[in-house]
Amino acid sequence: MDTSRHISDLVIKRLPRYYRFLGELRNSGMSRISSRELADKMGLTASQIRQDLNCFGGFGQQGYGYNVEQLHEEIGHILGLDRKQKAILIGVGNLGRAIANHIRFEQLGFQLIGIFDKKESLTGDIVRNLPVRNTAVMDEFCRENLPDVAILCIPKEDAMPIAEQLIKLGVRGFWNFSHEDISVKHPDVSVENVHFGDSLMTLRYRIK
């Protein structure tokens, strides 16, 4: 793959969907699939799939299609799922606990190494086999363990101070549930904002 080429965000956002569908096909015993068959299953066009995969060199063979297991592995490699990055989670409310307990971090390219909350009453609780630490010790923990990514499950007003603190400590990626757009002030960091309300409003528009 030519890493100097710009890959559009739309293509990048489709990669996890390709990975998921191919994983399901592999688990069902399918060994190869044409771009047209894959397009029919995913609700895309064969041309779109070929264009997307050609951004990374292309993986199919004329008259044969795609090797399902090989393509699944290649897309996993492109996404970086075979190289674990260290992650910490801040905010142990209902949402934070649900994310910590139910997201399959290891299968998605991450290792959750630390969980934090500012409430002293939560210090020492065990969540996903990790002790909850107070945010007062977060600096020391980050300097010792060098996390790459932070998951923010905290109120909007707390997000920017925490993000700036973590950026100074070397964190360069945020999975952000706080509704504060960190990338406005820090365009050099990678931020994936998750807005449940936006998603629900989009659904409301589509079914009106």
Residue pairs with C-beta under 8 A, 6 or more apart in sequence:
1 56
1 57
1 78
5 55
7 55
7 56
11 52
11 55
14 44
14 52
15 52
15 75
15 78
15 79
16 79
17 42
18 42
18 49
18 52
18 71
18 75
19 72
19 75
19 76
19 79
19 81
21 38
21 41
21 42
22 38
22 68
22 71
22 72
22 75
23 72
25 33
25 41
25 68
25 72
26 68
26 69
26 72
30 68
31 67
31 68
31 69
32 64
32 65
32 66
32 67
32 68
33 65
33 66
33 68
34 46
34 60
34 65
34 66
35 46
35 49
35 50
35 60
35 65
35 66
36 46
37 65
38 44
38 46
38 49
38 66
39 45
39 46
39 48
39 49
42 49
50 58
50 60
53 59
53 60
53 71
56 74
56 78
59 66
59 67
59 70
59 71
59 74
60 66
76 82
79 109
80 109
81 107
81 108
81 109
82 109
83 109
84 106
84 109
84 110
84 111
85 109
85 110
85 111
85 148
85 149
85 173
86 110
86 111
86 113
86 145
86 146
86 147
86 148
86 149
87 105
87 110
87 111
87 112
87 113
87 147
87 148
87 149
87 150
87 151
87 175
88 112
88 113
88 114
88 115
88 116
88 138
88 141
88 142
88 147
88 149
88 150
88 151
88 171
89 96
89 99
89 100
89 112
89 114
89 115
89 116
89 150
89 151
89 153
90 96
90 115
90 116
90 117
90 135
90 138
90 150
90 151
90 152
90 153
90 154
90 162
91 116
91 117
91 152
91 153
91 154
91 177
92 100
92 115
92 116
92 117
92 119
92 122
92 125
92 127
92 132
92 153
93 153
95 153
95 177
96 115
96 117
96 127
96 151
96 153
97 127
99 151
99 153
99 177
100 112
100 115
100 127
100 128
100 130
101 127
101 128
105 111
105 112
110 149
112 128
112 130
113 130
113 145
113 147
114 130
114 133
114 138
114 141
114 145
114 147
115 127
115 128
115 130
115 131
115 132
115 133
116 132
116 133
116 134
116 135
116 138
116 141
117 123
117 132
117 134
117 135
118 134
118 135
118 136
118 158
120 134
122 132
123 131
123 132
123 133
123 134
124 131
124 132
125 131
125 132
126 132
133 141
135 162
138 165
138 166
139 165
139 169
142 166
142 169
142 170
142 171
143 169
146 170
147 170
147 171
148 171
148 172
148 173
149 171
149 172
149 173
149 174
149 175
150 162
150 163
150 166
150 171
150 173
150 174
150 175
151 174
151 175
151 177
152 159
152 162
152 163
152 174
152 175
152 176
152 177
152 178
153 177
153 178
154 162
154 178
155 178
156 178
156 179
156 180
157 180
158 178
159 176
159 178
159 179
159 180
159 182
160 180
160 182
160 185
163 174
163 180
163 182
163 186
163 189
164 185
164 186
166 174
167 186
167 189
171 189
172 188
172 189
172 190
173 189
173 190
173 191
173 192
174 182
174 189
174 190
174 191
174 192
175 192
175 194
176 182
176 191
176 192
176 193
176 194
177 194
179 193
179 195
181 191
181 193
182 189
182 191
183 189
183 191
183 193
